Amino acid sequence: MPELPEVTTVAKILNREIKNLTITDSMIFYTKLLKNVDITTFKAAVKNQKIVEVTNYAKYIAIKLEDWVLISHLRMEGKWMIEEANSYSYDQKHLEAQLALSNGKFARYYDTRKFGTLELYSVDTYKNSPSLVKLGPIPGQLGATSEYLYSKTKRSRKAIKTLLLDQTVVAGLGNIYVNEVLFATKMSPEEPANNLTLQDCKNLMKASKEILSKAIELGGTTIHTFKSSVEVEGNYQEHLKVHLRAGHPCFNCGFKIAKNFVNGRGTYYCPKCQILKK
Protein backbone atom coordinates (compact mmCIF):
# COMPACT_ATOMS: atom_id res chain seq x y z
CA MET A 1 0.00 0.00 0.00
CA PRO A 2 1.37 3.46 -0.87
CA GLU A 3 2.34 5.32 2.30
CA LEU A 4 2.90 9.03 2.98
CA PRO A 5 6.02 9.45 0.78
CA GLU A 6 4.46 7.65 -2.19
CA VAL A 7 1.13 9.50 -1.94
CA THR A 8 2.94 12.83 -1.53
CA THR A 9 4.88 12.09 -4.71
CA VAL A 10 1.70 11.24 -6.62
CA ALA A 11 0.00 14.43 -5.40
CA LYS A 12 2.98 16.56 -6.47
CA ILE A 13 2.95 15.05 -9.96
CA LEU A 14 -0.80 15.53 -10.31
CA ASN A 15 -0.55 19.12 -9.10
CA ARG A 16 2.15 19.86 -11.65
CA GLU A 17 0.19 18.26 -14.48
CA ILE A 18 -3.42 19.31 -13.89
CA LYS A 19 -3.46 22.42 -11.68
CA ASN A 20 -5.43 25.30 -13.29
CA LEU A 21 -7.05 22.99 -15.86
CA THR A 22 -10.82 22.57 -16.04
CA ILE A 23 -12.71 19.28 -15.83
CA THR A 24 -14.90 19.25 -18.94
CA ASP A 25 -16.48 15.86 -18.27
CA SER A 26 -16.08 12.74 -16.15
CA MET A 27 -16.80 9.02 -16.27
CA ILE A 28 -17.11 6.48 -13.46
CA PHE A 29 -16.68 2.90 -14.68
CA TYR A 30 -16.72 1.18 -11.28
CA THR A 31 -19.65 2.35 -9.18
CA LYS A 32 -18.23 1.12 -5.86
CA LEU A 33 -15.32 3.54 -6.23
CA LEU A 34 -17.61 6.38 -5.10
CA LYS A 35 -18.27 6.22 -1.37
CA ASN A 36 -20.58 9.10 -0.51
CA VAL A 37 -22.31 10.20 -3.74
CA ASP A 38 -23.93 8.60 -6.77
CA ILE A 39 -22.51 8.87 -10.28
CA THR A 40 -25.05 11.45 -11.48
CA THR A 41 -24.33 13.77 -8.56
CA PHE A 42 -20.59 13.36 -8.99
CA LYS A 43 -20.62 14.13 -12.72
CA ALA A 44 -22.79 17.22 -12.28
CA ALA A 45 -20.65 18.54 -9.42
CA VAL A 46 -17.25 18.31 -11.12
CA LYS A 47 -18.30 19.39 -14.63
CA ASN A 48 -16.70 22.71 -15.66
CA GLN A 49 -14.88 22.98 -12.34
CA LYS A 50 -11.35 24.41 -12.38
CA ILE A 51 -8.68 22.40 -10.55
CA VAL A 52 -7.25 24.76 -7.95
CA GLU A 53 -4.67 22.46 -6.36
CA VAL A 54 -3.77 18.83 -5.73
CA THR A 55 -2.29 18.02 -2.35
CA ASN A 56 -2.45 15.23 0.21
CA TYR A 57 -3.36 14.62 3.82
CA ALA A 58 -1.26 11.64 4.90
CA LYS A 59 -2.37 8.79 2.59
CA TYR A 60 -5.33 10.71 1.11
CA ILE A 61 -5.03 12.70 -2.12
CA ALA A 62 -7.14 15.88 -2.23
CA ILE A 63 -8.03 17.23 -5.68
CA LYS A 64 -9.32 20.69 -4.84
CA LEU A 65 -11.78 22.27 -7.27
CA GLU A 66 -13.45 25.68 -7.10
CA ASP A 67 -16.48 24.41 -5.17
CA TRP A 68 -15.66 20.78 -4.43
CA VAL A 69 -12.86 18.54 -3.20
CA LEU A 70 -12.25 14.99 -4.39
CA ILE A 71 -10.72 12.77 -1.69
CA SER A 72 -8.92 9.77 -3.18
CA HIS A 73 -7.38 6.85 -1.31
CA LEU A 74 -5.23 4.53 -3.44
CA ARG A 75 -5.40 1.59 -0.99
CA MET A 76 -3.29 -1.31 -2.32
CA GLU A 77 -2.92 -0.75 -6.06
CA GLY A 78 -4.66 2.49 -7.06
CA LYS A 79 -2.92 4.72 -9.63
CA TRP A 80 -3.74 8.13 -11.11
CA MET A 81 -2.32 8.68 -14.60
CA ILE A 82 -2.40 11.69 -16.95
CA GLU A 83 -2.88 10.38 -20.48
CA GLU A 84 -3.72 11.26 -24.06
CA ALA A 85 -7.22 10.30 -25.22
CA ASN A 86 -6.25 7.00 -26.88
CA SER A 87 -3.23 6.14 -24.75
CA TYR A 88 -3.76 3.81 -21.78
CA SER A 89 -0.98 3.02 -19.30
CA TYR A 90 -2.69 -0.11 -18.01
CA ASP A 91 -5.29 -2.63 -19.14
CA GLN A 92 -8.60 -0.81 -19.57
CA LYS A 93 -10.40 -3.46 -17.53
CA HIS A 94 -8.74 -1.86 -14.49
CA LEU A 95 -9.88 1.68 -15.40
CA GLU A 96 -12.36 2.90 -12.77
CA ALA A 97 -12.69 6.64 -13.39
CA GLN A 98 -11.54 9.39 -15.70
CA LEU A 99 -11.65 13.17 -15.70
CA ALA A 100 -11.59 14.86 -19.11
CA LEU A 101 -9.38 17.96 -18.94
CA SER A 102 -9.46 21.25 -20.83
CA ASN A 103 -6.07 20.58 -22.45
CA GLY A 104 -7.44 17.47 -24.18
CA LYS A 105 -5.82 14.99 -21.78
CA PHE A 106 -7.42 12.71 -19.20
CA ALA A 107 -6.74 12.07 -15.52
CA ARG A 108 -7.45 8.35 -15.22
CA TYR A 109 -7.71 6.19 -12.13
CA TYR A 110 -6.74 2.50 -12.40
CA ASP A 111 -7.02 -0.10 -9.66
CA THR A 112 -6.32 -3.81 -10.17
CA ARG A 113 -7.50 -4.71 -6.65
CA LYS A 114 -10.54 -2.39 -6.60
CA PHE A 115 -9.94 -1.35 -3.00
CA GLY A 116 -9.46 2.37 -3.68
CA THR A 117 -12.05 5.00 -2.81
CA LEU A 118 -13.19 8.38 -4.15
CA GLU A 119 -15.28 10.82 -2.12
CA LEU A 120 -16.79 14.21 -2.94
CA TYR A 121 -17.21 17.06 -0.46
CA SER A 122 -17.79 20.80 -0.66
CA VAL A 123 -14.79 23.04 -0.03
CA ASP A 124 -16.43 24.07 3.24
CA THR A 125 -16.90 20.57 4.63
CA TYR A 126 -14.11 18.33 3.31
CA LYS A 127 -11.79 18.82 6.30
CA ASN A 128 -14.55 17.43 8.51
CA SER A 129 -15.09 14.38 6.31
CA PRO A 130 -14.96 11.02 8.13
CA SER A 131 -11.78 10.13 6.24
CA LEU A 132 -9.77 13.21 7.24
CA VAL A 133 -11.18 14.21 10.62
CA LYS A 134 -10.03 10.97 12.25
CA LEU A 135 -6.39 11.27 11.16
CA GLY A 136 -3.70 11.67 13.77
CA PRO A 137 -0.83 14.13 13.27
CA ILE A 138 1.83 13.51 10.63
CA PRO A 139 5.44 13.21 11.89
CA GLY A 140 7.20 16.53 11.43
CA GLN A 141 3.96 18.49 11.24
CA LEU A 142 1.79 20.35 13.75
CA GLY A 143 0.78 18.27 16.74
CA ALA A 144 3.23 15.41 16.18
CA THR A 145 5.17 15.90 19.38
CA SER A 146 6.89 13.34 21.55
CA GLU A 147 4.58 14.34 24.40
CA TYR A 148 1.56 13.61 22.21
CA LEU A 149 2.85 10.14 21.31
CA TYR A 150 3.77 9.46 24.93
CA SER A 151 0.19 10.24 25.98
CA LYS A 152 -1.04 7.66 23.46
CA THR A 153 1.42 4.95 24.49
CA LYS A 154 0.51 5.25 28.16
CA ARG A 155 -3.07 4.28 27.33
CA SER A 156 -2.24 1.24 25.22
CA ARG A 157 -0.90 -2.26 25.81
CA LYS A 158 -0.72 -2.94 22.08
CA ALA A 159 2.61 -3.71 20.44
CA ILE A 160 4.30 -0.44 19.49
CA LYS A 161 4.28 -1.46 15.83
CA THR A 162 0.50 -1.91 15.91
CA LEU A 163 0.06 1.48 17.59
CA LEU A 164 2.25 3.29 15.03
CA LEU A 165 0.24 1.75 12.17
CA ASP A 166 -2.98 3.17 13.61
CA GLN A 167 -3.72 6.20 11.39
CA THR A 168 -5.80 7.80 14.15
CA VAL A 169 -2.67 7.89 16.33
CA VAL A 170 0.01 8.83 13.80
CA ALA A 171 -0.93 9.44 10.17
CA GLY A 172 1.14 8.49 7.14
CA LEU A 173 3.21 5.62 8.50
CA GLY A 174 2.61 2.21 6.95
CA ASN A 175 4.27 -1.17 7.22
CA ILE A 176 7.46 -0.30 5.34
CA TYR A 177 8.30 2.83 7.27
CA VAL A 178 7.25 1.53 10.68
CA ASN A 179 9.68 -1.36 10.19
CA GLU A 180 12.41 1.15 9.32
CA VAL A 181 11.59 3.54 12.18
CA LEU A 182 11.65 0.77 14.77
CA PHE A 183 15.01 -0.44 13.47
CA ALA A 184 16.41 3.11 13.55
CA THR A 185 15.37 3.45 17.20
CA LYS A 186 16.48 -0.09 18.14
CA MET A 187 13.02 -0.89 19.45
CA SER A 188 11.35 -4.29 19.34
CA PRO A 189 8.21 -4.21 17.15
CA GLU A 190 6.47 -6.25 19.87
CA GLU A 191 7.32 -3.89 22.73
CA PRO A 192 4.11 -3.07 24.65
CA ALA A 193 3.36 0.60 24.00
CA ASN A 194 2.87 1.39 27.68
CA ASN A 195 6.47 0.35 28.39
CA LEU A 196 7.83 3.28 26.39
CA THR A 197 9.46 6.28 28.07
CA LEU A 198 9.16 9.88 26.94
CA GLN A 199 12.68 9.57 25.51
CA ASP A 200 11.58 6.53 23.50
CA CYS A 201 8.76 8.61 22.04
CA LYS A 202 11.18 11.44 21.21
CA ASN A 203 13.39 8.96 19.38
CA LEU A 204 10.41 7.52 17.48
CA MET A 205 9.12 10.92 16.36
CA LYS A 206 12.60 12.05 15.33
CA ALA A 207 13.25 8.89 13.31
CA SER A 208 9.78 9.03 11.73
CA LYS A 209 10.30 12.61 10.59
CA GLU A 210 13.77 11.93 9.20
CA ILE A 211 12.86 8.71 7.39
CA LEU A 212 9.65 10.06 5.87
CA SER A 213 11.42 13.26 4.76
CA LYS A 214 14.18 11.29 3.06
CA ALA A 215 11.67 8.95 1.41
CA ILE A 216 9.66 11.92 0.09
CA GLU A 217 12.87 13.45 -1.26
CA LEU A 218 13.59 10.20 -3.14
CA GLY A 219 10.06 9.81 -4.50
CA GLY A 220 9.00 7.02 -2.16
CA THR A 221 9.70 3.31 -2.20
CA THR A 222 9.03 1.23 -5.30
CA ILE A 223 8.18 -2.32 -4.26
CA HIS A 224 6.13 -4.67 -6.42
CA THR A 225 3.96 -2.46 -8.66
CA PHE A 226 4.10 1.01 -7.15
CA LYS A 227 4.90 3.85 -9.53
CA SER A 228 4.00 7.49 -8.97
CA SER A 229 3.60 7.91 -12.72
CA VAL A 230 4.35 5.86 -15.81
CA GLU A 231 8.07 5.07 -15.80
CA VAL A 232 8.53 7.13 -12.62
CA GLU A 233 9.66 5.01 -9.71
CA GLY A 234 10.77 5.90 -6.21
CA ASN A 235 14.31 5.23 -5.00
CA TYR A 236 14.02 4.86 -1.23
CA GLN A 237 14.05 1.07 -1.56
CA GLU A 238 17.82 1.42 -2.00
CA HIS A 239 18.00 2.82 1.55
CA LEU A 240 15.89 0.22 3.36
CA LYS A 241 17.68 -1.22 6.37
CA VAL A 242 15.34 -4.08 7.35
CA HIS A 243 12.18 -4.21 5.22
CA LEU A 244 12.30 -7.27 2.90
CA ARG A 245 15.84 -8.09 4.12
CA ALA A 246 15.10 -11.28 6.08
CA GLY A 247 18.21 -13.47 6.20
CA HIS A 248 20.57 -10.65 5.28
CA PRO A 249 23.09 -9.22 7.77
CA CYS A 250 22.06 -6.31 9.99
CA PHE A 251 23.83 -3.10 8.97
CA ASN A 252 24.59 -2.41 12.64
CA CYS A 253 25.72 -5.73 14.10
CA GLY A 254 25.87 -8.29 11.28
CA PHE A 255 23.23 -10.56 12.83
CA LYS A 256 20.66 -11.92 10.38
CA ILE A 257 17.50 -9.85 9.91
CA ALA A 258 14.43 -11.86 10.93
CA LYS A 259 10.81 -11.79 9.85
CA ASN A 260 7.69 -12.52 11.87
CA PHE A 261 4.14 -11.20 12.02
CA VAL A 262 2.82 -8.57 14.41
CA ASN A 263 -0.96 -8.32 14.31
CA GLY A 264 -0.90 -9.97 10.89
CA ARG A 265 1.64 -7.57 9.35
CA GLY A 266 4.95 -8.79 7.95
CA THR A 267 7.61 -7.47 10.31
CA TYR A 268 11.35 -7.24 9.67
CA TYR A 269 13.76 -6.58 12.52
CA CYS A 270 17.16 -7.42 14.00
CA PRO A 271 16.76 -9.87 16.93
CA LYS A 272 20.04 -8.63 18.43
CA CYS A 273 19.57 -4.86 18.11
CA GLN A 274 15.82 -4.71 18.71
CA ILE A 275 15.16 -6.56 21.94
CA LEU A 276 12.23 -6.32 24.34
CA LYS A 277 12.73 -4.22 27.46
CA LYS A 278 13.31 -6.21 30.65
N, C-alpha and C positions, 0 to 999 in steps of 0.2 A: 504494500500500500504506500503511495506517495506520502511523505511526511512534510513537515514545514519547509525544509530547503527545496524539495522538489516542487511543491505547490507554489512557493514564492517565485521560483524560476519560471514556471508556466504562466503565472500572472504577469510577470514582467514582460514576457514575450508577447502575450495577448495585448497588453497595454500599448506596447510599441507598435503592434500591427493594426489594431482596430480602434484605438482612441480617436475621437472626433469624427468617426464614420457614423453613418445612419443605418439602422436596420430597416430595410425596405420590405422584408417579408420574413416569415419563419415557417419551419415545418417540424413537427414532432412525429417521429416514426415509431417510438416505443412509449406507449401511454403511461406506463408505470414510472417513467423517468420523472414526471411531474408529481410533486408531493403535496402541494397545497392549492393547486388550481386545475381547471380543466383545460383542454387544448384550445377551445374557442376563446376563453378568457385570456389565455397566455398570448395567443396570436394577435388579438386586438390590442392588448396592452403594449406590446413591444413594437408594433408596426409604426414606422416613421419616427422612432425614438433615436436621438443622438446618443452615442456612447461617450460618456463623460470621462470615465476612468475604469481601469481594471486593476484590482488590488486583491489582497487576501487577508483573511483573519484565520491564523493558524492553518488548518488543512482545508479551509473553505475559500473558494474563489468568489469574489464579488464583482460582477459586471454591472457597473453603475450607469444607469441611463438618466435621462432628464427627470423622469417622474417615477421610475421603477428601478429596482435592484434585483438582478438574478443571482441567486446563491447556488453555487455548484460545488458538489463534493464528488471527487473522482473515485472514491473507495479503492477497490483493488486495481482495476485496469482502465479506468476512464482516461480519455485523451481528447483535448481540444486541438484542432488543427485549422489553419487558415489555408484555403485551397482555391484554385481556379475552378470554374463551373464544372468542367468535365474531368477533373483530376482528383482521384481519391487515394489517400495515403494507405488506407486499409480496406479490407473486404467490406463492401456495402451492406452486407447482412449485419454488420456490427454498428452501422450508423444509426444513432438514436435521435439526433436533433441537428438542425442546421439553421443558421441565421444568414439571410442574404444581406450583403453589405452594399453601400452606395458606391464603392469602387469596383463593383462587379465580382468581387470574391465572396467566399462563404466561410463563416466560422462553423466548423462541423464538430460534433461530439460523437466519438466512437467509444464503445464499451463492450469488450468480449464477454465479460462476466455479468453484465447488467445489474451491478450493485450500485452504480452511481445515482445521484439525485440532483434534481434541479427545482429550485423554489423561486417564487416571485413575491416580492413585497414592495410596498411603496417606499419612497426615499425617507419618509417620516417614521416608518415602523420597522425597517429591516434590522436595525441594531437590537431590537427587542424580540426578534424571531426566536423560536425555540432552539434553532441550531446554534445561534451566536450567543444568546444571553447566558447559556449554561457554561460557556468556555471559561476555563481558568486563565490566569495570566501566562503570557509567553515569556520564556527566559530571555532576559536582557531588556524587557519592556516594562512599562508601568505596572507596579503591583507584584512583580516577580522577585520578591525579596527572600532572603534566607529566613527571616522571622516568619514570613507568611508560610513557607514550606514547613518550617518547624512546627507551626500551629496545626498543620494538617497531619504531620507524622505522629504527633502526640495523641491524636484521636483514633489512630488506626493500628491494627495488629497485622494488616496485610503485609506481604513481602514488599520491600521497597520498589522492586521492579513493577509489580502490579499497580502500586500507587502512582508511580511516575507515568504509567501508560494511561491513567485515568484523565481524560481530556477536561474534566471538570475541576481537576486539581492543578495540573500544568498542561497548557495547550501546546500542541505542535510536535511533541516528542512521540515517536513511534518505536517499534521494536528495534530497528537498526540503531537509532541514536541512543536509546536507553541502554542497550548493550555496551555501546562505546562510552557513555557517560559513567556507567558503573565501573568499567575497567579503569577509566582515567582517575577515578576517586578511590580505587582499590576497595570497593565495597561489594560484598556478596549480594547477588541478585535476590537471594532468599532471606536477607536480613529483615526481621520484623521492623516495620516502619517506626514503631514506638520505642525502639532501641536507639534511634539516631539522636545525636547531640546537635546543638545549634551549629557547632563547627562543621559537622557532617553536612548539614543543610547548606551552609555557606559553600562548601566544596562542591556539592552537587549543582547548585545554581551557577557557580563560576564555570564549571566544566560544561554544563548545558549551554550556556551563552557562547562560550568559545567554540565548541564543536559545531553548534548550529550555524554560527557566523561563518566559520570556515567552509562548511558544507554549502551554504548559500553562495559564497564567493566562487566556489567551484562548480556551481550549477546542480548540486544535489548528487545523489548516489544512483548510478545506473546498475540495477540488478534485475535479471530476467528481462522484462519487456519495457521497463520505464524509459521513456524519452520525453523531454520537455517540448520537443518539436521534431518534425521529420529530420533525421540525421543529426539531431542535436542531443548529445548525451551528457550526463553529468560526469564528474571526475573524482568525486570524493571516495569512491570505492577503492581508489589507490591508496587511501590514507586510513582505511579501516584497520583497527588493531585486533579486534576479536571476532566481529560478526562474520560468519561463514568460514572461520579459520580453525574449526575443530581439527585437532591432531597436529596442528602446526605449532612451532615453538612460540612461547610468549615473548614479546619484544622486551619485556622487563627482566624476566628471570630465566627464560629458556624452557620452562616447564610446558608441557603440551596443553594447548587450549582445549577445554572440554565443552560439551554441549549437553544440556538437559532441557526440561520444560518447566516453566514457572507459569502456573495458571493457564496452561495450554499453549504458551508462546515459546517458540524456539529460542533458547538462551545460551549465549556463548560467553565464556568467562575463563579466567585462570584460577584453578583450584589452589594454587600456592599464594598468589597475590591477593585474591579476593576471598578472604575467609570470614566466617561468621564471628561476630563478637562473642567473647566468653561471658 
